[in-house]
């Protein structure tokens, strides 16, 4: 009998060899995810339970699918500003339509093998996007820490902050709220400096727990989370909400959700891959996994999901070995939301605002900007312009401005051209071109050639060019005809060397 029992235990161990590590890691991720899910939901202007729903779907649905084995998905601070704006403009029922459409688009892009191309998006644009989100998030949540209402636009949020903080200092209730939020931020900042034994409790959970305890013991007059219950908070989109898909503004919002959620998830996957030695991310499958999760979230009317680096890093650092840890973390969230929803009502809103101020600050890459400015000023400029555009205009337009600037910079650098004029005083004037001759450099080329003496023969050497586009070739031919028409010798042009076919160059010579 004991042999059978041992065989059964051995079978379970061989089938789930890392169950103990994954179980322990799932508890850590659950404790990190719980306050973040609630905080993101509250900051997004939706019921707190919807953040938990997205975390549950991210764990159980997305977590079961192939893609990135250790990456954890859920509601992200990076989408908070966009979700809040969408809810304010279109209403909460339409949020489900937006998230559902985003999920379907992600599924389609993954099926078409487009996931890998998101890695081609300029890192500076993505970091600028996150920095802009972080700045707007910080400004908006500072108002929440004082118990006030934030203005609508990013510039108004930032401009009105000094006055809001001064007003809070003169109001007892607002001061208590602000001190509680500031204390939460202080705990988060100092947590990593505490002894390792203390840090076994995740920082966000400790910060919210201490703030809740302080609010209860001191009887502070601060607002707390409103609780509706898990089933009562679900907002499946009504059929009438799908009629709004005819709106250009709504389609633009869906495009922004899709771009930002997909890029953030796949960039996060690349970062998580650097943290462990396990299987690498399959980008197209991961995009489809994110799409499946967002499709389910959309049907439930919940928040959109992305892969989130904070929870993913916690998962790896806690010793997770397989995707079982992220699935189990979704199970723990489901159990908590089903059995202990009233516990949410004890959490003070200023504490959640402090959590998100800290999260927003980590989205602003100050050190990265400083490093880029020393070595790659063009990339630093793209990052800053993208961030400022998001704050000054809106999320979607800011990202488009950043992408356009990145394309212009790349095109300008790709068209690097050197033009040397050799004039020995007698004989022909020689013009040597090397690099890439594109229409972007055409004014420089023509200005230099048209300034050459009209009564001297000219030799144009194009053998150093790697690329000569049609516009430049046509312009050079036209200039040569005009220069030759004044009675001098015809312009002599040395054509670019043909580019060898690398495939043919690698093929061995025929035998014999």
N, C-alpha and C positions, 0 to 999 in steps of 0.2 A: 504493500500500500504506500509505504514511504517512497519507494522507487518511482511509483506513478506520480506522486506529488512533486518529487524532485524533477522528474522529466517535464512536468507541466511548467514548473518554475523556470527550468532551463529553456523551454520553448518560448516562454514569454520574454525572457532576457534576450534570447537570440533574435526574437522578432522586434523588440524595442530595446536595443542595446544602450540607448542614451536616455531612457525614460527618466531616471533620477535627475540628471542635469537639466533636462528640458522642463521637468515639473518645477524645479526650484527657480529656473529662469522665468517661467511663465508668471510666477507670483511676483517677482520683481517688476516685470513689465506691467502687470496689472496695477501695481501700486503707483508706478510712474504715470500710467495712462489715465487712471481715474480722475485726478484733479485736472489734467490737461483736457480731457474730453469735455468735462463740465465747463471749464473756463472758456474754451473755444466756442461752445454753444452759446453761452451767456453773452460773450462779446459779439457774436454774430447776430444777436437779436432774435434767437429762437429758443424754445424750451430746452432746459438743461438736459432732459432725457434724450433729446435727439442727438446730442454729442455722444452719449453712451450707445445709442443705436448704431451710429456709424462705427464706433470702436468695436462693437460686437460683430458687425458685418465684416469689418476689416480683419478681425481675427479668425472668425469661423469660415466665412466664404472665401475671401481673398487668401487667407492663410492656408487653406487646403489646396489651392491651385499651384501649379508649377510656375517658376519664374526666378525669384530670388528666395532662397530657402530660409534666410535668417532675418529678412527685412520685415518690419512691422508696419501695418497700415492703420489709419484712423483719421479723425478730423485733425487738420493742421492749422497752426497759427498763420501760415503763409497764405491761406485762403480766407481768413477771417474778414478782412476789409472788403474783399470782393463779394462774399456772401452777404455781409451786412448791407452793402449798396444794392445788391440784387433784391433782397427782401424788402428794403425800403421803397424801391422803384416798382417792383412787380407784385409784391405781396408774398406771404408765406406759401400759399397753395401752388404758386408757379415755381417755387424753388425745386419741388420734386420733378417738374418737367425739365428744368435746366440740368439737374444732376442726372436724370435718366438719359437725356440726349447726350450729355458728356460721356456717360458710360458706353452708350451704343457707338459713339464715334471712336472711343478708345478700343473697343472690340474690333471695329472695322480696320483701324490703323494697325492693330496687332496682327490681324489676319492677313493684311496686305504687306506685312514685313516692314513696316515703317518705324518700328520702335528704335532701331539702331540709328536712324537719322536724327533723332532728338539729341544724340551726342554731338551732332554738328552745330547745334545752337551755341553761339558765343557764350563762354563761361561768364564773361563780363556782363552780358545782358541778363543772365540768370541771377548773378549776384547783385546787380543793380536792381532787378525786380524785387528780390528779397529784401534789399536794403530799403527800397521805397515802401514796401509793405511794413517793414519793421518800424520806420519812422511814423507812418500814419497810425500803426497799432499802438505805439508808445504814447503818442499824443492823445489818441482817443481814450485809452485806458487810464491815463492820468486824470481825465475828467471823471471817470467812473470811480477812481480812488477817492475823489472828493465828494462823491454822491451826486454829482451834477450831470447834465446832459451835454454831450459834445456837439459842436457845430457839424454841419454836413460835409463841407469840403476840407481837404487836407490842409490847405493854406490857412483857412479859418481856424482849424484845430490848433495849429502851431502858434498863430498870431494871438489867439485868445488865452493861451496857457498862463502867461504871467498874471493876468487879471484874475483868472479862475483860482490860482494858487493863493493870491493875496486875499481874495474874498473868503477862501476856505479858512485862512488863518484867523479870521475874525468871527467864525461861526463854530460853536461848540460841537455840533453834530458833524459838520464837515471836517473839522480838525481831527475828531476821533476816527473818522473813516480814513482820512489821509494817513494818520499815524499807523493805523492797522495795515494799510496797504504798503507803506514804506517799510514797516517791520517785516512784512512778508518778503519783500525784495531783499532786505538785509540778510534774512535767514538763507535765502537762495544763494546769495553771493558768497556768504561766509561758510556755507555747508561743506564745500570741498576742502576747506582748511582744517576741518575737525578730524579727530582720530578715526581711523578706519572702522573701528568697532561701532562708532556712532553712525557712520555713513552707510551702514548696512540698511538703514531706513532711507528710501529715496528722498532727495531734497524737496521736490514739489509736494510730496505727501506730508513730510515733516512741517513744511512752511504753512500749508493749509491747516494741518492739525493743530499747530501751535496758535495760529490766528483764530481758529474756531474756539479753542479752549480759552484764549484771552477774552474773546467777545462774550462768552458765556459767564466766565468768572467775574469779569468786571462790569457785566451788564451794559456793554457799550451800545449806544443807539445807532447801529449800522444795519443796512439792508442785508437780507439773506436771500438765498436761492429760492425761487418759487417752484413748487413741486406739483406736477399734474398726474404723475403715475406713468408707467412705461406705455401702456396701451392708449391712455388718454392723450399722450403727446404725439402719437403717430399722425402724420398728415399726408396720406396718399393723395396724389394730385387728382382733382376732379376732371372729368372729360372736358369741361368747358375751358380749363386752363390750357389745353393743348392748342386752342385757337390762337393763343398769343404767339405761337411759332411763326405767324405771318409777320411779326414785328421785326424790323431790321435791328432795333436796339436789343431785343431778346436774342437774336441770332449772334450778334456781336458778343453778348455776354457769354453765350454758350461756347463760342470760339475761344474767349479768354479763359474760361474754366478749363477747357480741354487742353489748351496750350500750357497753362501754368501747372495744372495738376499732373499732366504727363511729364513735363520737363522736370518738375520737382521730384517726382517719383523715380525717374530714371537717373537723375543726378545723385539722388540719395542711394540708389542701388550701387552706383559706381563707388560711392564713399564707403558703403558697408562692405563691399568686396575687398577693400583695402584693410579691413579690420579683422578678417579671418582667413583661414587657409582652406575652407571648404569649397563646395561647388560654386562656380562663377554664375552670375546672373545671365539668364536667357532673356534678352531685352524685349523681344517680341512677345514672348509668353508672359513676361511680367506686365507688359502694357495691357494684354488681354485680361490678366488677373485683376488689374486695377479697374478695367472696364466692367468686368463682371460685378465687382464690388459696388461700383458707382451705379450700375444699373439697378441692383437690389436696393441701394440707398434711395435712388430716385423713386422707385415704386413705393417705398415706405415714407417718402417725404422727408428724409433725414438729410444731414449735412453731406457735402461731398467728401471724399476721402483722397488722401495721397499717402505715399510711403513717408514716414516721419523719421528723421535721423536720430532724434533724441531717444525715442522708444527703441529704435533698431540698435543703436549703440548700447543701450542698457541691456538689450537681449543678448548681444554678443558678449559683453563684459560679464554678464551673469553666468556664462558658461553654456549657453544654448548650443545644441549640436544639430538639431533638425527643425523642420517647420512645426513640430508638435508643440513647441513652446509658444508660438504665436497663436496657434489654434486654442490652446488651453487658456491663454490670457483673455481671449474673446469669451470663453465659457465663464471665467470668473466675473467678467463684466456683466454678462447676462444674469448670473446668479445674484450679483449685487443689485442690479437694476430691478430684478423681479422681487427680491425679498426685503431689501433695505432702502427703498426709494425715499422714505421719510428722513433718512440720514442726510440727504442732500439739503434739506431745509435748514440745517444747522450751519451750513457753510456761509460765511460772510462774503458778500460781493466784492468788497475792497481786497480781500485776499486773492480771489480769482483774478482781479485786475492786476494785482502785483505779480502773479504768476505770468501773465501775458506781457506785462511791461518787461520783465526779465527775458521772456522768450523773444520779444521784439528787439531788445538790445542785442541779442546774439545773432539776429539776422542782419545787423549793420556791420559790415566787415571793415572796421577802421584800419586794422593792421594790413589787410589786403590792399586797400586803397593806397596806403603809404608805400607799400612795396611796389605796387604797380607804377606809382608816380615816379619812382626812382628808375625803374627799368623799362616800362612800357607805358608811356604817357597816353598813347592813343587808347589803350584798353582802360586805363583809369578814367579817361574822359567819358568813354561809353558807359561805364558803371555809374559815374556821378550823374550824367545827363539822364540816364534811365530812371534812377532813383528820384531825382528832382522832378522829372516829368510826371511820374506817378503821383507824387505829392501835390504838384501844381495843377494837373489836369485830371487824370483818372488812371485806373489800372490798365485798361485795354490800350488806350492811346499811348500811355507811357511805355508799355512793352513794344508797341509798334515803332515808336520813335527810336528806342534802343536797337531794335532789329535793323531798322533802316540805316542807322548810323554805323552799325557793325558791317553791313553790306558795303556801304560807301568806303569805309576804312579798308576793308579787304580788297575791294576793287582798286583803290588808289595804290595800295602796297603791291598788288599783283601787277600793276602797270609800271613798275620801276623801269626807268629808261635812262641810259647814259648816251649823250651825244657829244662827240669830240670833233673839233674842226682843226685840221692841220693845213696851214698855209705857209709854204717855204719861200714865198715871195715871187717865185717863178714856177711855171708849170701849172698843172691843175690843182685846184683846191680840193682837199679830201675831207669827206664827212663820214665818220665812223659811228654807227648806231649799234648798241648792245642792250640786252635786256628784253623788255616786253613793250612793243609799240602798239598801244591801244588808243581808242578815240579820246581817252582822258588826257593823254599826253600830246594830242595833235596840235594844240596851240603852240606849245613849246617847240615842236619839230618845225612847223611852218614858219614861225617867227625867226628861227635860226637860219633856215635855208633861204628864206626870202631876203635876208640881210647879206647874203653872199654877193660878191661883185658880179655884175651882169656881163662883164667883158672877159671873164675868165672861164676856162673849162672846169667842170665839176665832176668829181667821182664820188658816188655814194656807195659806201660799203655796208650792206645789210647782213653780212655773214655772221655777225655776232648776236643777231636777234634770236630769241627762243620762240617769240610769237609776234606775228604781224597781222593785225586784224584787217578786215575789208575796208573800213573807213580810212585807215592809215595808208594802205596800199593805193587806194583810189586817189587820195590827196597827193601822195608822192608822184604818181604818174602824171597828174594834172600839173603839178609844179614843174616836173621835168620837161613837159611839153612847152610850157611857157618860157622856161629858161633857155631851152634850145632854139626857140623861135626868134631870138634877138640877133642871131647871126654867129653865135659862138659854136664851138663843137658840141655835138649832142651829149647830154648827160650820160655818163657811164654808171650803170647800176650793177653791183654784185649782189645776187640774190641770196637770201638766207640758206644755210646748209639744210638739206632735207633731214628730218628727224627719223632716226632709225626705229624700226618696229622692234620693241623689246622682246616680243614673243618670238619673232623670226630670228632675232639675234641669239636667243638661247637655244635654238634648234641645232642639233649637230649636223655637220656636213654629210652629204650622202656618201655611203660606203663605196669604195672602188674608185 
